[in-house]
Amino acid sequence: MTALLMEIARWTLFLFGAFFVLVGALGVIRLPDIYSRLHAAGLADSLGAALLLLAMMIGAEWLAVVKLGLILLILLITGPTATHALARAARAAGAKPFLADSAKRKKKE
Amino acid sequence: MTSLVFPLMVFCLLSAMLLALLRLFLGPSLQDRVLAANVFGTQSVLLLAALGFAGGRPDFLDIALLYALLTFIGTIAVLKFFRARAESESAKR
């Protein structure tokens, strides 16, 4: 019974993690400016990574669980740091955020 | 049924990596490209871990761990390099 439950939990987490990673990548390719792309990549990717790594942790041996936990810890620390650094760099480089009316404003000019 | 989930996940990861590569080549600004490289790195860490999981080879996890660290250092190094270059260019003017 517990084996079946573990299988179900593992595959559900796999599916949700893959979904979030795919949505993050779609956001990176579809959204209009650097800040919204950062938003999609940073949020969806860290959630997707956490779900996928948690799925692999279920029922693994203890050394693999420790290593997966380390990978998760590193990703959860470095991901937001890299996102922050990228947003700062984009701001310093003078990137303007894409606002709801900036398409209209561009037409007027 | 469960045998379908794993290939589906790998397919999702691979197509996500393809989209990140597309942004890497398209990306108008430098920051877009660095962001795409960062996302690509995270996704390859996940793919490495998944392949280790599928093959029953936990030593793939060490490679994934190393790759996660390298991706982060690469991102920060590129940003720092271009920031220093921009500052030295603006100091010249």
N, CA and C atoms of all chains as a GROMACS GRO file, in nm:
protein
  606
    1MET      N    1   0.083  -0.121   0.000
    1MET     CA    2   0.000   0.000   0.000
    1MET      C    3   0.086   0.125   0.000
    2THR      N    4   0.186   0.128   0.093
    2THR     CA    5   0.272   0.246   0.094
    2THR      C    6   0.353   0.257  -0.035
    3ALA      N    7   0.389   0.139  -0.092
    3ALA     CA    8   0.466   0.143  -0.217
    3ALA      C    9   0.383   0.209  -0.327
    4LEU      N   10   0.255   0.172  -0.332
    4LEU     CA   11   0.166   0.230  -0.434
    4LEU      C   12   0.152   0.381  -0.413
    5LEU      N   13   0.134   0.420  -0.286
    5LEU     CA   14   0.120   0.563  -0.255
    5LEU      C   15   0.246   0.639  -0.295
    6MET      N   16   0.363   0.577  -0.266
    6MET     CA   17   0.489   0.643  -0.301
    6MET      C   18   0.502   0.660  -0.451
    7GLU      N   19   0.462   0.554  -0.526
    7GLU     CA   20   0.467   0.563  -0.672
    7GLU      C   21   0.379   0.678  -0.723
    8ILE      N   22   0.255   0.683  -0.669
    8ILE     CA   23   0.161   0.786  -0.713
    8ILE      C   24   0.216   0.925  -0.683
    9ALA      N   25   0.270   0.943  -0.559
    9ALA     CA   26   0.325   1.074  -0.522
    9ALA      C   27   0.441   1.110  -0.613
   10ARG      N   28   0.528   1.010  -0.643
   10ARG     CA   29   0.645   1.038  -0.725
   10ARG      C   30   0.605   1.084  -0.865
   11TRP      N   31   0.512   1.009  -0.928
   11TRP     CA   32   0.478   1.045  -1.065
   11TRP      C   33   0.400   1.176  -1.072
   12THR      N   34   0.318   1.202  -0.968
   12THR     CA   35   0.246   1.330  -0.966
   12THR      C   36   0.345   1.446  -0.957
   13LEU      N   37   0.445   1.431  -0.866
   13LEU     CA   38   0.545   1.538  -0.854
   13LEU      C   39   0.624   1.554  -0.983
   14PHE      N   40   0.657   1.441  -1.048
   14PHE     CA   41   0.728   1.448  -1.177
   14PHE      C   42   0.648   1.529  -1.278
   15LEU      N   43   0.517   1.498  -1.288
   15LEU     CA   44   0.433   1.565  -1.388
   15LEU      C   45   0.426   1.715  -1.359
   16PHE      N   46   0.402   1.751  -1.231
   16PHE     CA   47   0.388   1.894  -1.198
   16PHE      C   48   0.521   1.966  -1.220
   17GLY      N   49   0.633   1.903  -1.180
   17GLY     CA   50   0.763   1.966  -1.199
   17GLY      C   51   0.792   1.991  -1.345
   18ALA      N   52   0.767   1.889  -1.430
   18ALA     CA   53   0.792   1.905  -1.573
   18ALA      C   54   0.704   2.016  -1.629
   19PHE      N   55   0.578   2.022  -1.582
   19PHE     CA   56   0.487   2.126  -1.627
   19PHE      C   57   0.543   2.264  -1.596
   20PHE      N   58   0.593   2.283  -1.472
   20PHE     CA   59   0.641   2.416  -1.434
   20PHE      C   60   0.768   2.453  -1.508
   21VAL      N   61   0.857   2.354  -1.530
   21VAL     CA   62   0.978   2.384  -1.606
   21VAL      C   63   0.941   2.427  -1.747
   22LEU      N   64   0.844   2.356  -1.808
   22LEU     CA   65   0.803   2.389  -1.945
   22LEU      C   66   0.739   2.527  -1.950
   23VAL      N   67   0.655   2.559  -1.849
   23VAL     CA   68   0.590   2.690  -1.847
   23VAL      C   69   0.694   2.801  -1.831
   24GLY      N   70   0.796   2.776  -1.747
   24GLY     CA   71   0.902   2.875  -1.730
   24GLY      C   72   0.974   2.901  -1.861
   25ALA      N   73   1.005   2.794  -1.936
   25ALA     CA   74   1.074   2.811  -2.063
   25ALA      C   75   0.985   2.883  -2.163
   26LEU      N   76   0.855   2.852  -2.163
   26LEU     CA   77   0.762   2.922  -2.252
   26LEU      C   78   0.758   3.070  -2.218
   27GLY      N   79   0.760   3.102  -2.086
   27GLY     CA   80   0.762   3.241  -2.045
   27GLY      C   81   0.888   3.311  -2.094
   28VAL      N   82   1.002   3.239  -2.086
   28VAL     CA   83   1.127   3.300  -2.132
   28VAL      C   84   1.121   3.332  -2.280
   29ILE      N   85   1.052   3.248  -2.357
   29ILE     CA   86   1.052   3.274  -2.502
   29ILE      C   87   0.939   3.370  -2.541
   30ARG      N   88   0.828   3.376  -2.465
   30ARG     CA   89   0.710   3.449  -2.512
   30ARG      C   90   0.695   3.589  -2.454
   31LEU      N   91   0.746   3.613  -2.333
   31LEU     CA   92   0.716   3.742  -2.267
   31LEU      C   93   0.795   3.856  -2.330
   32PRO      N   94   0.743   3.979  -2.316
   32PRO     CA   95   0.795   4.088  -2.401
   32PRO      C   96   0.926   4.153  -2.357
   33ASP      N   97   0.960   4.156  -2.226
   33ASP     CA   98   1.083   4.226  -2.190
   33ASP      C   99   1.161   4.148  -2.086
   34ILE      N  100   1.280   4.198  -2.055
   34ILE     CA  101   1.374   4.122  -1.972
   34ILE      C  102   1.320   4.098  -1.832
   35TYR      N  103   1.245   4.196  -1.778
   35TYR     CA  104   1.200   4.180  -1.639
   35TYR      C  105   1.094   4.070  -1.628
   36SER      N  106   1.000   4.068  -1.723
   36SER     CA  107   0.898   3.963  -1.715
   36SER      C  108   0.957   3.827  -1.745
   37ARG      N  109   1.059   3.824  -1.833
   37ARG     CA  110   1.126   3.696  -1.859
   37ARG      C  111   1.196   3.647  -1.734
   38LEU      N  112   1.259   3.740  -1.660
   38LEU     CA  113   1.324   3.702  -1.534
   38LEU      C  114   1.223   3.645  -1.438
   39HIS      N  115   1.105   3.709  -1.434
   39HIS     CA  116   0.998   3.662  -1.345
   39HIS      C  117   0.960   3.518  -1.378
   40ALA      N  118   0.934   3.494  -1.507
   40ALA     CA  119   0.892   3.359  -1.549
   40ALA      C  120   1.002   3.258  -1.518
   41ALA      N  121   1.126   3.292  -1.557
   41ALA     CA  122   1.235   3.195  -1.542
   41ALA      C  123   1.264   3.169  -1.394
   42GLY      N  124   1.275   3.276  -1.316
   42GLY     CA  125   1.313   3.259  -1.177
   42GLY      C  126   1.210   3.182  -1.097
   43LEU      N  127   1.083   3.219  -1.111
   43LEU     CA  128   0.980   3.155  -1.028
   43LEU      C  129   0.949   3.014  -1.075
   44ALA      N  130   0.916   3.000  -1.205
   44ALA     CA  131   0.874   2.869  -1.253
   44ALA      C  132   0.988   2.768  -1.246
   45ASP      N  133   1.111   2.816  -1.272
   45ASP     CA  134   1.222   2.722  -1.274
   45ASP      C  135   1.254   2.670  -1.134
   46SER      N  136   1.252   2.758  -1.034
   46SER     CA  137   1.288   2.707  -0.901
   46SER      C  138   1.178   2.616  -0.847
   47LEU      N  139   1.051   2.647  -0.878
   47LEU     CA  140   0.943   2.558  -0.834
   47LEU      C  141   0.952   2.423  -0.907
   48GLY      N  142   0.974   2.428  -1.039
   48GLY     CA  143   0.985   2.304  -1.116
   48GLY      C  144   1.101   2.219  -1.068
   49ALA      N  145   1.216   2.284  -1.043
   49ALA     CA  146   1.333   2.209  -0.996
   49ALA      C  147   1.305   2.146  -0.861
   50ALA      N  148   1.241   2.223  -0.771
   50ALA     CA  149   1.213   2.170  -0.638
   50ALA      C  150   1.120   2.048  -0.647
   51LEU      N  151   1.015   2.057  -0.731
   51LEU     CA  152   0.922   1.945  -0.742
   51LEU      C  153   0.990   1.822  -0.801
   52LEU      N  154   1.071   1.843  -0.908
   52LEU     CA  155   1.137   1.728  -0.972
   52LEU      C  156   1.234   1.661  -0.875
   53LEU      N  157   1.314   1.744  -0.803
   53LEU     CA  158   1.412   1.684  -0.712
   53LEU      C  159   1.343   1.615  -0.595
   54LEU      N  160   1.231   1.672  -0.547
   54LEU     CA  161   1.155   1.605  -0.440
   54LEU      C  162   1.102   1.471  -0.489
   55ALA      N  163   1.055   1.467  -0.616
   55ALA     CA  164   1.005   1.342  -0.671
   55ALA      C  165   1.114   1.236  -0.673
   56MET      N  166   1.238   1.277  -0.710
   56MET     CA  167   1.346   1.179  -0.714
   56MET      C  168   1.388   1.136  -0.574
   57MET      N  169   1.362   1.224  -0.471
   57MET     CA  170   1.401   1.190  -0.335
   57MET      C  171   1.315   1.078  -0.276
   58ILE      N  172   1.190   1.064  -0.323
   58ILE     CA  173   1.098   0.967  -0.263
   58ILE      C  174   1.150   0.826  -0.286
   59GLY      N  175   1.174   0.755  -0.181
   59GLY     CA  176   1.212   0.615  -0.192
   59GLY      C  177   1.353   0.590  -0.240
   60ALA      N  178   1.439   0.695  -0.242
   60ALA     CA  179   1.577   0.674  -0.282
   60ALA      C  180   1.660   0.634  -0.160
   61GLU      N  181   1.784   0.585  -0.187
   61GLU     CA  182   1.869   0.552  -0.073
   61GLU      C  183   1.924   0.680  -0.011
   62TRP      N  184   1.977   0.670   0.111
   62TRP     CA  185   2.000   0.794   0.188
   62TRP      C  186   2.107   0.882   0.128
   63LEU      N  187   2.211   0.821   0.064
   63LEU     CA  188   2.316   0.904   0.004
   63LEU      C  189   2.259   0.987  -0.112
   64ALA      N  190   2.174   0.922  -0.194
   64ALA     CA  191   2.112   0.994  -0.305
   64ALA      C  192   2.021   1.104  -0.252
   65VAL      N  193   1.952   1.078  -0.141
   65VAL     CA  194   1.865   1.180  -0.084
   65VAL      C  195   1.947   1.300  -0.038
   66VAL      N  196   2.065   1.271   0.026
   66VAL     CA  197   2.151   1.381   0.070
   66VAL      C  198   2.198   1.464  -0.048
   67LYS      N  199   2.241   1.393  -0.156
   67LYS     CA  200   2.292   1.466  -0.272
   67LYS      C  201   2.182   1.548  -0.338
   68LEU      N  202   2.063   1.488  -0.352
   68LEU     CA  203   1.950   1.561  -0.412
   68LEU      C  204   1.915   1.682  -0.327
   69GLY      N  205   1.921   1.665  -0.193
   69GLY     CA  206   1.893   1.778  -0.105
   69GLY      C  207   1.996   1.889  -0.123
   70LEU      N  208   2.123   1.850  -0.142
   70LEU     CA  209   2.228   1.951  -0.165
   70LEU      C  210   2.203   2.025  -0.294
   71ILE      N  211   2.168   1.949  -0.402
   71ILE     CA  212   2.139   2.015  -0.531
   71ILE      C  213   2.024   2.113  -0.515
   72LEU      N  214   1.920   2.068  -0.443
   72LEU     CA  215   1.803   2.155  -0.422
   72LEU      C  216   1.842   2.280  -0.345
   73LEU      N  217   1.924   2.261  -0.240
   73LEU     CA  218   1.968   2.376  -0.159
   73LEU      C  219   2.045   2.475  -0.246
   74ILE      N  220   2.140   2.421  -0.326
   74ILE     CA  221   2.222   2.509  -0.411
   74ILE      C  222   2.135   2.583  -0.511
   75LEU      N  223   2.041   2.510  -0.574
   75LEU     CA  224   1.955   2.575  -0.674
   75LEU      C  225   1.869   2.682  -0.608
   76LEU      N  226   1.819   2.653  -0.487
   76LEU     CA  227   1.731   2.750  -0.421
   76LEU      C  228   1.808   2.872  -0.372
   77ILE      N  229   1.940   2.857  -0.347
   77ILE     CA  230   2.018   2.975  -0.306
   77ILE      C  231   2.065   3.052  -0.429
   78THR      N  232   2.120   2.979  -0.530
   78THR     CA  233   2.182   3.049  -0.642
   78THR      C  234   2.079   3.106  -0.740
   79GLY      N  235   1.962   3.041  -0.754
   79GLY     CA  236   1.865   3.088  -0.852
   79GLY      C  237   1.819   3.230  -0.826
   80PRO      N  238   1.765   3.259  -0.707
   80PRO     CA  239   1.725   3.397  -0.679
   80PRO      C  240   1.841   3.496  -0.682
   81THR      N  241   1.962   3.450  -0.641
   81THR     CA  242   2.077   3.540  -0.647
   81THR      C  243   2.108   3.579  -0.791
   82ALA      N  244   2.108   3.480  -0.880
   82ALA     CA  245   2.135   3.508  -1.021
   82ALA      C  246   2.025   3.598  -1.078
   83THR      N  247   1.899   3.572  -1.041
   83THR     CA  248   1.789   3.654  -1.091
   83THR      C  249   1.806   3.799  -1.046
   84HIS      N  250   1.842   3.815  -0.918
   84HIS     CA  251   1.864   3.949  -0.863
   84HIS      C  252   1.976   4.022  -0.937
   85ALA      N  253   2.088   3.949  -0.958
   85ALA     CA  254   2.202   4.011  -1.025
   85ALA      C  255   2.166   4.050  -1.168
   86LEU      N  256   2.087   3.962  -1.235
   86LEU     CA  257   2.047   3.992  -1.373
   86LEU      C  258   1.956   4.113  -1.378
   87ALA      N  259   1.862   4.123  -1.283
   87ALA     CA  260   1.771   4.238  -1.283
   87ALA      C  261   1.849   4.365  -1.258
   88ARG      N  262   1.946   4.360  -1.166
   88ARG     CA  263   2.030   4.478  -1.140
   88ARG      C  264   2.108   4.518  -1.264
   89ALA      N  265   2.165   4.414  -1.333
   89ALA     CA  266   2.246   4.443  -1.452
   89ALA      C  267   2.159   4.504  -1.561
   90ALA      N  268   2.035   4.451  -1.576
   90ALA     CA  269   1.945   4.505  -1.678
   90ALA      C  270   1.909   4.649  -1.645
   91ARG      N  271   1.888   4.676  -1.517
   91ARG     CA  272   1.853   4.813  -1.474
   91ARG      C  273   1.970   4.906  -1.500
   92ALA      N  274   2.093   4.856  -1.469
   92ALA     CA  275   2.211   4.941  -1.490
   92ALA      C  276   2.235   4.966  -1.639
   93ALA      N  277   2.197   4.866  -1.722
   93ALA     CA  278   2.216   4.881  -1.866
   93ALA      C  279   2.106   4.967  -1.927
   94GLY      N  280   2.006   5.007  -1.846
   94GLY     CA  281   1.904   5.099  -1.896
   94GLY      C  282   1.787   5.033  -1.964
   95ALA      N  283   1.756   4.907  -1.929
   95ALA     CA  284   1.639   4.842  -1.989
   95ALA      C  285   1.513   4.900  -1.925
   96LYS      N  286   1.416   4.933  -2.012
   96LYS     CA  287   1.290   4.988  -1.962
   96LYS      C  288   1.188   4.877  -1.947
   97PRO      N  289   1.112   4.875  -1.836
   97PRO     CA  290   1.006   4.773  -1.824
   97PRO      C  291   0.895   4.796  -1.926
   98PHE      N  292   0.838   4.687  -1.973
   98PHE     CA  293   0.731   4.694  -2.073
   98PHE      C  294   0.600   4.714  -1.999
   99LEU      N  295   0.539   4.832  -2.015
   99LEU     CA  296   0.414   4.860  -1.945
   99LEU      C  297   0.297   4.835  -2.036
  100ALA      N  298   0.176   4.833  -1.976
  100ALA     CA  299   0.056   4.800  -2.054
  100ALA      C  300   0.034   4.899  -2.166
  101ASP      N  301   0.070   5.026  -2.143
  101ASP     CA  302   0.043   5.126  -2.246
  101ASP      C  303   0.167   5.163  -2.325
  102SER      N  304   0.279   5.090  -2.307
  102SER     CA  305   0.399   5.133  -2.379
  102SER      C  306   0.390   5.101  -2.528
  103ALA      N  307   0.308   5.001  -2.564
  103ALA     CA  308   0.289   4.974  -2.707
  103ALA      C  309   0.217   5.092  -2.772
  104LYS      N  310   0.114   5.142  -2.702
  104LYS     CA  311   0.039   5.259  -2.752
  104LYS      C  312   0.130   5.379  -2.762
  105ARG      N  313   0.210   5.399  -2.654
  105ARG     CA  314   0.297   5.516  -2.650
  105ARG      C  315   0.395   5.514  -2.766
  106LYS      N  316   0.444   5.395  -2.798
  106LYS     CA  317   0.540   5.383  -2.906
  106LYS      C  318   0.475   5.425  -3.038
  107LYS      N  319   0.347   5.387  -3.057
  107LYS     CA  320   0.276   5.421  -3.181
  107LYS      C  321   0.261   5.572  -3.195
  108LYS      N  322   0.233   5.638  -3.080
  108LYS     CA  323   0.209   5.782  -3.084
  108LYS      C  324   0.335   5.858  -3.124
  109GLU      N  325   0.450   5.809  -3.077
  109GLU     CA  326   0.574   5.886  -3.097
  109GLU      C  327   0.619   5.893  -3.241
  110MET      N  328   0.100   0.266  -1.746
  110MET     CA  329   0.067   0.407  -1.725
  110MET      C  330   0.186   0.482  -1.668
  111THR      N  331   0.245   0.425  -1.560
  111THR     CA  332   0.356   0.497  -1.499
  111THR      C  333   0.478   0.499  -1.590
  112SER      N  334   0.487   0.402  -1.682
  112SER     CA  335   0.604   0.401  -1.769
  112SER      C  336   0.601   0.518  -1.867
  113LEU      N  337   0.481   0.578  -1.884
  113LEU     CA  338   0.471   0.690  -1.976
  113LEU      C  339   0.518   0.821  -1.912
  114VAL      N  340   0.509   0.829  -1.778
  114VAL     CA  341   0.533   0.957  -1.712
  114VAL      C  342   0.677   1.001  -1.728
  115PHE      N  343   0.769   0.907  -1.712
  115PHE     CA  344   0.910   0.947  -1.716
  115PHE      C  345   0.952   1.000  -1.854
  116PRO      N  346   0.920   0.926  -1.965
  116PRO     CA  347   0.952   0.983  -2.097
  116PRO      C  348   0.885   1.117  -2.121
  117LEU      N  349   0.762   1.132  -2.070
  117LEU     CA  350   0.692   1.261  -2.087
  117LEU      C  351   0.770   1.372  -2.017
  118MET      N  352   0.821   1.342  -1.896
  118MET     CA  353   0.896   1.443  -1.821
  118MET      C  354   1.025   1.479  -1.895
  119VAL      N  355   1.094   1.376  -1.947
  119VAL     CA  356   1.219   1.403  -2.019
  119VAL      C  357   1.190   1.484  -2.145
  120PHE      N  358   1.077   1.453  -2.211
  120PHE     CA  359   1.038   1.529  -2.330
  120PHE      C  360   1.013   1.676  -2.295
  121CYS      N  361   0.940   1.699  -2.182
  121CYS     CA  362   0.912   1.835  -2.137
  121CYS      C  363   1.043   1.909  -2.109
  122LEU      N  364   1.136   1.841  -2.039
  122LEU     CA  365   1.265   1.904  -2.007
  122LEU      C  366   1.341   1.939  -2.134
  123LEU      N  367   1.343   1.845  -2.230
  123LEU     CA  368   1.420   1.869  -2.352
  123LEU      C  369   1.360   1.982  -2.433
  124SER      N  370   1.224   1.989  -2.442
  124SER     CA  371   1.165   2.098  -2.519
  124SER      C  372   1.186   2.231  -2.447
  125ALA      N  373   1.184   2.228  -2.313
  125ALA     CA  374   1.213   2.352  -2.238
  125ALA      C  375   1.355   2.398  -2.264
  126MET      N  376   1.450   2.301  -2.272
  126MET     CA  377   1.588   2.337  -2.302
  126MET      C  378   1.600   2.397  -2.441
  127LEU      N  379   1.520   2.341  -2.535
  127LEU     CA  380   1.522   2.393  -2.673
  127LEU      C  381   1.473   2.538  -2.675
  128LEU      N  382   1.365   2.566  -2.600
  128LEU     CA  383   1.312   2.703  -2.594
  128LEU      C  384   1.415   2.799  -2.533
  129ALA      N  385   1.484   2.752  -2.427
  129ALA     CA  386   1.586   2.837  -2.364
  129ALA      C  387   1.700   2.865  -2.463
  130LEU      N  388   1.737   2.763  -2.542
  130LEU     CA  389   1.843   2.783  -2.643
  130LEU      C  390   1.798   2.884  -2.746
  131LEU      N  391   1.668   2.877  -2.784
  131LEU     CA  392   1.614   2.971  -2.882
  131LEU      C  393   1.627   3.114  -2.831
  132ARG      N  394   1.595   3.133  -2.702
  132ARG     CA  395   1.608   3.268  -2.644
  132ARG      C  396   1.754   3.308  -2.639
  133LEU      N  397   1.842   3.208  -2.616
  133LEU     CA  398   1.986   3.237  -2.612
  133LEU      C  399   2.032   3.292  -2.746
  134PHE      N  400   1.978   3.237  -2.856
  134PHE     CA  401   2.022   3.285  -2.987
  134PHE      C  402   1.948   3.411  -3.028
  135LEU      N  403   1.819   3.424  -2.990
  135LEU     CA  404   1.739   3.539  -3.032
  135LEU      C  405   1.770   3.662  -2.949
  136GLY      N  406   1.780   3.638  -2.814
  136GLY     CA  407   1.778   3.742  -2.712
  136GLY      C  408   1.838   3.874  -2.754
  137PRO      N  409   1.759   3.980  -2.755
  137PRO     CA  410   1.813   4.107  -2.805
  137PRO      C  411   1.924   4.164  -2.717
  138SER      N  412   1.908   4.157  -2.586
  138SER     CA  413   2.012   4.218  -2.501
  138SER      C  414   2.101   4.110  -2.443
  139LEU      N  415   2.214   4.156  -2.388
  139LEU     CA  416   2.308   4.063  -2.325
  139LEU      C  417   2.242   3.991  -2.208
  140GLN      N  418   2.161   4.066  -2.129
  140GLN     CA  419   2.099   4.007  -2.011
  140GLN      C  420   2.004   3.894  -2.049
  141ASP      N  421   1.935   3.909  -2.164
  141ASP     CA  422   1.847   3.801  -2.210
  141ASP      C  423   1.927   3.674  -2.234
  142ARG      N  424   2.042   3.690  -2.296
  142ARG     CA  425   2.125   3.572  -2.327
  142ARG      C  426   2.177   3.508  -2.199
  143VAL      N  427   2.221   3.591  -2.104
  143VAL     CA  428   2.271   3.534  -1.978
  143VAL      C  429   2.159   3.462  -1.904
  144LEU      N  430   2.039   3.523  -1.906
  144LEU     CA  431   1.923   3.459  -1.842
  144LEU      C  432   1.895   3.324  -1.906
  145ALA      N  433   1.898   3.320  -2.042
  145ALA     CA  434   1.872   3.194  -2.111
  145ALA      C  435   1.977   3.090  -2.076
  146ALA      N  436   2.105   3.133  -2.067
  146ALA     CA  437   2.211   3.039  -2.032
  146ALA      C  438   2.190   2.984  -1.891
  147ASN      N  439   2.145   3.073  -1.800
  147ASN     CA  440   2.121   3.032  -1.662
  147ASN      C  441   2.007   2.929  -1.655
  148VAL      N  442   1.898   2.959  -1.727
  148VAL     CA  443   1.784   2.866  -1.730
  148VAL      C  444   1.826   2.732  -1.790
  149PHE      N  445   1.904   2.741  -1.898
  149PHE     CA  446   1.952   2.619  -1.963
  149PHE      C  447   2.036   2.535  -1.866
  150GLY      N  448   2.119   2.603  -1.786
  150GLY     CA  449   2.201   2.532  -1.689
  150GLY      C  450   2.116   2.460  -1.586
  151THR      N  451   2.014   2.531  -1.532
  151THR     CA  452   1.925   2.468  -1.434
  151THR      C  453   1.857   2.346  -1.493
  152GLN      N  454   1.809   2.362  -1.618
  152GLN     CA  455   1.739   2.250  -1.680
  152GLN      C  456   1.832   2.134  -1.707
  153SER      N  457   1.959   2.162  -1.740
  153SER     CA  458   2.048   2.048  -1.763
  153SER      C  459   2.083   1.978  -1.633
  154VAL      N  460   2.087   2.054  -1.521
  154VAL     CA  461   2.105   1.989  -1.390
  154VAL      C  462   1.991   1.891  -1.365
  155LEU      N  463   1.868   1.938  -1.392
  155LEU     CA  464   1.751   1.851  -1.370
  155LEU      C  465   1.756   1.730  -1.461
  156LEU      N  466   1.796   1.752  -1.588
  156LEU     CA  467   1.803   1.640  -1.683
  156LEU      C  468   1.907   1.538  -1.639
  157LEU      N  469   2.023   1.588  -1.592
  157LEU     CA  470   2.127   1.497  -1.544
  157LEU      C  471   2.076   1.413  -1.427
  158ALA      N  472   2.009   1.481  -1.331
  158ALA     CA  473   1.958   1.407  -1.215
  158ALA      C  474   1.853   1.305  -1.259
  159ALA      N  475   1.767   1.344  -1.356
  159ALA     CA  476   1.663   1.252  -1.402
  159ALA      C  477   1.725   1.131  -1.472
  160LEU      N  478   1.830   1.155  -1.552
  160LEU     CA  479   1.894   1.043  -1.622
  160LEU      C  480   1.961   0.950  -1.522
  161GLY      N  481   2.022   1.007  -1.416
  161GLY     CA  482   2.079   0.923  -1.311
  161GLY      C  483   1.972   0.842  -1.241
  162PHE      N  484   1.857   0.905  -1.220
  162PHE     CA  485   1.744   0.837  -1.156
  162PHE      C  486   1.694   0.722  -1.243
  163ALA      N  487   1.685   0.747  -1.374
  163ALA     CA  488   1.631   0.644  -1.463
  163ALA      C  489   1.728   0.527  -1.477
  164GLY      N  490   1.860   0.558  -1.486
  164GLY     CA  491   1.956   0.452  -1.507
  164GLY      C  492   1.998   0.384  -1.378
  165GLY      N  493   1.949   0.433  -1.264
  165GLY     CA  494   1.991   0.377  -1.137
  165GLY      C  495   2.137   0.402  -1.107
  166ARG      N  496   2.188   0.517  -1.154
  166ARG     CA  497   2.329   0.549  -1.131
  166ARG      C  498   2.338   0.677  -1.050
  167PRO      N  499   2.351   0.667  -0.918
  167PRO     CA  500   2.352   0.788  -0.835
  167PRO      C  501   2.475   0.876  -0.855
  168ASP      N  502   2.579   0.826  -0.928
  168ASP     CA  503   2.697   0.910  -0.947
  168ASP      C  504   2.668   1.025  -1.042
  169PHE      N  505   2.558   1.017  -1.119
  169PHE     CA  506   2.519   1.131  -1.202
  169PHE      C  507   2.486   1.252  -1.115
  170LEU      N  508   2.445   1.226  -0.991
  170LEU     CA  509   2.407   1.337  -0.903
  170LEU      C  510   2.527   1.426  -0.870
  171ASP      N  511   2.646   1.365  -0.860
  171ASP     CA  512   2.767   1.445  -0.834
  171ASP      C  513   2.791   1.542  -0.948
  172ILE      N  514   2.774   1.491  -1.074
  172ILE     CA  515   2.793   1.578  -1.190
  172ILE      C  516   2.690   1.691  -1.187
  173ALA      N  517   2.565   1.657  -1.152
  173ALA     CA  518   2.460   1.758  -1.148
  173ALA      C  519   2.492   1.865  -1.044
  174LEU      N  520   2.543   1.820  -0.928
  174LEU     CA  521   2.581   1.914  -0.821
  174LEU      C  522   2.687   2.011  -0.870
  175LEU      N  523   2.790   1.955  -0.933
  175LEU     CA  524   2.899   2.038  -0.984
  175LEU      C  525   2.848   2.135  -1.089
  176TYR      N  526   2.758   2.086  -1.175
  176TYR     CA  527   2.707   2.168  -1.285
  176TYR      C  528   2.624   2.284  -1.232
  177ALA      N  529   2.549   2.258  -1.122
  177ALA     CA  530   2.469   2.367  -1.063
  177ALA      C  531   2.561   2.478  -1.014
  178LEU      N  532   2.672   2.439  -0.947
  178LEU     CA  533   2.766   2.540  -0.898
  178LEU      C  534   2.831   2.615  -1.014
  179LEU      N  535   2.870   2.540  -1.120
  179LEU     CA  536   2.940   2.604  -1.232
  179LEU      C  537   2.850   2.703  -1.304
  180THR      N  538   2.721   2.667  -1.320
  180THR     CA  539   2.629   2.756  -1.390
  180THR      C  540   2.617   2.889  -1.316
  181PHE      N  541   2.605   2.880  -1.183
  181PHE     CA  542   2.591   3.002  -1.104
  181PHE      C  543   2.715   3.089  -1.117
  182ILE      N  544   2.834   3.025  -1.103
  182ILE     CA  545   2.958   3.102  -1.112
  182ILE      C  546   2.972   3.165  -1.250
  183GLY      N  547   2.931   3.088  -1.354
  183GLY     CA  548   2.939   3.141  -1.490
  183GLY      C  549   2.852   3.265  -1.507
  184THR      N  550   2.726   3.257  -1.458
  184THR     CA  551   2.635   3.371  -1.469
  184THR      C  552   2.693   3.495  -1.403
  185ILE      N  553   2.737   3.477  -1.277
  185ILE     CA  554   2.789   3.592  -1.203
  185ILE      C  555   2.915   3.647  -1.268
  186ALA      N  556   3.001   3.556  -1.319
  186ALA     CA  557   3.126   3.601  -1.381
  186ALA      C  558   3.098   3.683  -1.505
  187VAL      N  559   3.005   3.637  -1.590
  187VAL     CA  560   2.974   3.712  -1.713
  187VAL      C  561   2.918   3.849  -1.679
  188LEU      N  562   2.825   3.852  -1.582
  188LEU     CA  563   2.765   3.981  -1.544
  188LEU      C  564   2.870   4.077  -1.490
  189LYS      N  565   2.958   4.025  -1.404
  189LYS     CA  566   3.063   4.107  -1.343
  189LYS      C  567   3.156   4.162  -1.451
  190PHE      N  568   3.193   4.072  -1.545
  190PHE     CA  569   3.284   4.112  -1.652
  190PHE      C  570   3.226   4.226  -1.733
  191PHE      N  571   3.097   4.213  -1.774
  191PHE     CA  572   3.039   4.317  -1.859
  191PHE      C  573   3.012   4.443  -1.781
  192ARG      N  574   2.985   4.428  -1.650
  192ARG     CA  575   2.965   4.547  -1.567
  192ARG      C  576   3.095   4.626  -1.557
  193ALA      N  577   3.207   4.552  -1.534
  193ALA     CA  578   3.336   4.620  -1.526
  193ALA      C  579   3.369   4.687  -1.658
  194ARG      N  580   3.337   4.620  -1.771
  194ARG     CA  581   3.367   4.679  -1.901
  194ARG      C  582   3.285   4.806  -1.923
  195ALA      N  583   3.154   4.801  -1.885
  195ALA     CA  584   3.070   4.919  -1.903
  195ALA      C  585   3.121   5.035  -1.819
  196GLU      N  586   3.166   5.004  -1.695
  196GLU     CA  587   3.215   5.111  -1.609
  196GLU      C  588   3.343   5.172  -1.662
  197SER      N  589   3.435   5.088  -1.714
  197SER     CA  590   3.561   5.144  -1.765
  197SER      C  591   3.534   5.224  -1.892
  198GLU      N  592   3.433   5.184  -1.972
  198GLU     CA  593   3.399   5.261  -2.092
  198GLU      C  594   3.340   5.396  -2.055
  199SER      N  595   3.255   5.397  -1.952
  199SER     CA  596   3.194   5.524  -1.914
  199SER      C  597   3.296   5.614  -1.846
  200ALA      N  598   3.401   5.554  -1.783
  200ALA     CA  599   3.504   5.636  -1.721
  200ALA      C  600   3.590   5.704  -1.826
  201LYS      N  601   3.606   5.636  -1.943
  201LYS     CA  602   3.689   5.692  -2.050
  201LYS      C  603   3.626   5.819  -2.108
  202ARG      N  604   3.491   5.817  -2.112
  202ARG     CA  605   3.423   5.929  -2.178
  202ARG      C  606   3.434   6.059  -2.101
   0.00000   0.00000   0.00000
